Amino acid sequence: MFLIILLALTLVLHTIVWISYRYFFSVSWRRSVRVFLLVPILFTLSFLLFHSLVETYDVDFFYQLSGIWVGMFVYIFFSSLIFLLLWGLSYLFKNPFSVPTRRMIGKVGIGMVILFSGYSVWNAFDIDVVKHDLFLPSFPSSWEGRSIVHITDTHLGGVFHEDHLETILSVIKKQDPYAVFITGDVFDGASHDRRDLVAPLRSFDVEGGVYVISGNHERYAGYEESLDALTPGSPIILDDRVVVQDGVTIAGLAYPSGSEQDRDVASVFEGKVNVSDPSIVLFHAPYKAVLEKVASYGSDLILLGHTHKGQLFPFNYITALVYEGLDYGLHQFSDGYLYTSSGVGGWGPPFRSGSDAEVVVFKIVTR
């Protein structure tokens, strides 16, 4: 059923593009079906094909190309909606476009799509360093002035490889952090070379530790196999575990195998995470139901990911709506802080236009 719905949606979206582009490029019916409908649909379906093959076969290059097409198609679709709006307005005001004007508008639209797509690919691999000072008076004085780093959603696999991870770790190392926290979706899928993908991470260490939890993609990729790829090595896998590092409780919650409502916090926190103790909590997604349970234990800082802040414009507005404004950034939550990162990798198209890839650095201020 899901596949039927997906194919039907693909046909509808491509038909809208076909109608719009046929009018603005003044192409014959037969040629427009071939150029603006059948060929684009085949390109889009190729993404689904290579997405299913990339976990087993060495088709990364073709997966990336098809992903770039899907990203471009998103912009082509929105440009077609703008074209249709212009078309409607021209008839509403009884001033229909001439053929040369229509073609000029179409060429400008295609040019903008190409330029925006090029920027989006570049932006997907360009890493920003985002810095925040956090006033945490409950933390021990030994934490004063220390920096901690938060990254999430590296999505290592068909698009982002170990060289991208090496770049991320190089950026982190320059921040001289005391501890590093990784909040899930380390892997994109069940890649046949997962151990190779995370080899740089297994040998990366800092004084206060590197802490990792699972995300939804670790569930999709094979939970045990994903965690096994991270060991042996320096990362401390914190799924449903609680540790104490220099007087601060650090707790991690595994991504639930069921619904978010099934994420039992008490079984992990009870007797280990106390309201009176300073604490940092790692979870993958800004699910309100889970966050409210976590906040009841007096967490000072909750670190999250998952949303990518929409990844592609205008989906950043959708994630803001779905997650009630907690899809990105630093927020006061209950008596502490909450930070949702846009991530440093991406899913599907290697595009970023609604957000930036980021490494987040928090400087701890205790007095």
N, C-alpha and C positions, 0 to 999 in steps of 0.2 A: 504493500500500500504506500509506504514512504517513497519508494522509487517511482511509482506512478504519479504521485503528487509532485515530486521533484521534476519529472519530465514534463508534466503539464505546465508547471510554473516556468520552466525553461522556454517552452514553446510560446507561452503568453508574453513573456518579457521580450523575447526576440521578435515576436510579431509586432509589438509596439515600436521597437527600433526600426524594423523593416518599413512600416507605414510612414514613419517620420522621415527616415533617410531617403526613401524613394521619392517623396515629394520634394525635399530640399535639394536633392541632386538631380532631379528630373531624369531618372533612369527608367528605361522601358520595364514593363511588368516582368517579362521573362528574365532579363538580366538582373533586375533588383532582387528577385527571389533567390537567385544563385549567389549574388554578392553580399546582400544584406540579411539573408535569412538562413539558407542552407549551410553555407561555409561557416558563418559565426556559430551556428548551433553545433556543428561538428567540432569546432575548436573548444567550445564550452564542455561538450561531452568528453573530449579528450582529457580534460582536467580530472573528471571523475574516474576515467580509466587509469590514468597515471597515478592518481591518489591511491587507488587500490593496489597498484603494482609496486609503488616506491618502497614499501616496507619489505619486499622480498627480492626485487630485482634492482639492478643499477640503472635506474631511469631518472635519476635526479635532475639531469639537464632538461629532459622533456617535461618533467613535472614542474620545474621552475618556469619554463616557457609557457606552459598551459596556465599556470598560476598568474603570470603576468597578463595573459589574455583575459582571464576572469576579472582581474582588477581593472583592466582597461574597459571591459564590458560594463562594469558598474558605472563608470563615468560616461560611457557611450549611452547607457540607458537614461541617466539623468539629463544628459545633453538632449536626448530625443524628447524628453518631457518638456524641456525649454523650447525646442523647435515646435512642438505641437501647440504650446501656449502662444508662441509668436504667430503661428499659422492661424489659430483661432482669433487672435486679436486683429490680425490683418483683415479677416473677413467681417469681424464685428464692426470695424470702422470703415468697411467697404473700400478698402485699399489693398487688394491682394498683391503679394510680391510678384515681381516679374521673374522670369526664369534666371537671368543673370544675378539678380539679387538673392534669390533662393540658393543658388550655387555658392555665392560668396559667403552667405551665412553658414552653409554646410561646411565649407572649407575652414572657416574660422573656428567652428565648433570642433571639427576633427583636430585642428592644430592645437586647440586648448586641451583636448583629451590627451594628445601625445605629450605635450609639455607637462601637464599635471601628473601623468603616469610616470614620466621620467623622474620628476621630483619625488614622487611617492616611493619609487624603488630605492633611490638614493637615501631617502629619509628612513627607510626600514632598517638600513645598516649603519646609519649615523647615530652614535650613542651620546646622549646628553647626560651630564652630571648635574643632578638636582640636589641642592643642599638646604637643610633645615636645622635650626637650633631648637632643641626640645628642653624645656624646663621640667625636670623630673626630680623634685626635692626629696622624694622617698628613696631615691637610689643612694647607695653608699657613696661617701666622698671620694673613694678610689675611682669612681666612674666619671668624675668631673673632667671635662675637656676631652674625653674619649670620643672617637668617631665609630659609628657602626654603619654597615652598608646593607641595604635591602635591594635584592633583585628578584625577579619572578618571570615566569613564562618565557624561558629561553627557546622552547620548542625546537630542540635539536633534532634534526632528521633530514628530510628531503631538501629543505631550503637552507637552513642554518646548520652549518657543520662545525667541526672542532676548531677551525680557524676563527670562526666568529666567537666561540667560547673563549679562545685564547685572547682575543681582542677585549672581551668583557673583563676577563681576569686581569689583564694589563691595566685597564682603566681603574679597576678596584684597587689594585696594588698601589697605584699612585696616590690613593686617598689615605693610605696607611691606617686602615681600620683595625679596631680592636677585635671586632667580631663581624661575621657576614651571615645574613639570613636569606635563604632562598625559599620562596613560598609556592612551590609547585610548578607543574608543567615543565619540568626539565626536558622531557622528551615530547616530540610531536606525535609519534606513533610507534608501532612495534618494529622499529628499524632493526635490520639484521646486524648492524654494527654499533649497537648502543654502547658497548664497553669502550670502543674506540672514540666515540663521540664525546664521552665524558672523561677521557683519560687526563686532560689538563686539570679538571676539577679534583680528581682523586689525589693529585699530588699538590694541590693548593692548600695552604694552611695559614692561619693567623693566630695571634696569641690567645684570643678568647674563644676561638673555635669557628667552624663553618657549619651551619645548621641547615638541614634540608627537610622539607615535608613534601608529600605527594599532592598532585592536583588531579583534575578529572582525566587528563590525558595519560597519566600513569595507570589509571583504571582501564582506559581503552587499550593501552599498549600492552597490558599484562602487568599487574601490580607487583608481584614477586620478582619477575624478570627485570623490571625497571629499577627496583631498589637494589637488586643483586648487582646490577651494572655499576652502582656507585661504591661498591665494596670489593676488596678492602681498600681503604684509603682514608684521607683526612676528614671527609664530610661526616657529620654526626646526623644520622637519620632520626628525626624527632617525631615520627608519626605516633600519635597517642602516647607520647613520653614526656616526662618532666625532669629537667635537670636544674642544678643551681650552679651559676658561674659567678664567682666573686661577689656573693651576696645577693644576686638577682636571679629570680626564678624564671627559667625559660621553658615554655610549654608549647608543644606542637600538636595539632589535630590533623589526623589523616583525612583526606577527602572521602566523604561517605560513599559507600557502594550503592546505597539506596537514595532516597530523596533527602533534601537538606533537613527536613523535619526529623529524620532518623539520626541525625548527628548528635550522639549522646556525649555531652560535655562532662557531666558529673562523674562518670566512671573513670575519666582521665584526671580530672582536677581535684576531686574530693580528697581532702587530707594532704594534698600536695601543693595546691595553689591557694594561698590565703589572702584575704582582703588586706591585711596589715603588711604584707610583704611586697616589695617591688617586683614587678613581673613584666615580661614580654611574651606575647602570645602570637604564634604563627598559624594561620589558616589560609586556605587558597582563595576563597571567594567571599565577597561582602554580602553574605546571606543574612538578612536581618534576624531571622529566627535563631541562628547560631550566635550572632554577635551579642544579642541580648543575654543569652545564657553565659557567654564568656564574660560580659561586663559585670554580671552579678558576683564574680570572683575578684572584682577590684583591679582589673588589668590596667597597667599604666600605658602600655603601647601594644596595639594590635596591628600586625602587618599582613597585608592581603594582596591579591593580584586578580587574575582570571579575566577581567573585563576588557583588557587591552585599550580601554577607553574608546571602544568602538573600532579602533584600528584604521578604518576607512571613513572619511567624511561621506555622508552625514550621520553615520551610525553612532558617532559619539553622543548625539542627542538622544538616541534610543537607549543606550546603556545608562545615561543619566536618568532617564525616566524609569527604566526597569529597576535600577538599584537605588532609586530615591535619592539621587545626588551623591551617593557614596561610591560611585563607580571610579572616582579618581581623586587623588590628593589627600591633604592632611585635614583631619576633622577632629573637633572635640567630640568625644563619645563617652557618655556617662561621666565618670570622674577621671578619664584618661584621654589618650590620643588614639586615633585610628588613621592608618595610611593605606590607601589602595594605589598600587603602582600600575602604570600602563604597560609594564613589562619591557623586556629587552630583546624579544624575538617576535614571532608572529605566527598565526595560523593561516594556511591557504595562500592567497596571493602575497608575494613578498612586497607588500605595499604598506605604507603608513602615511595617512594624510589627515586623519582626525585626531592623531596623537603622536607622541615622540617615543622612541626607544630610550629608556632611561636607566641609569644607575643612581639610586637614591642614597644620600649620605646624611646621617643624623649626627649632629654634635650634641653630646649630653651636657646639660647644665644642671648642676645639683644645688647651687646656691646663688 
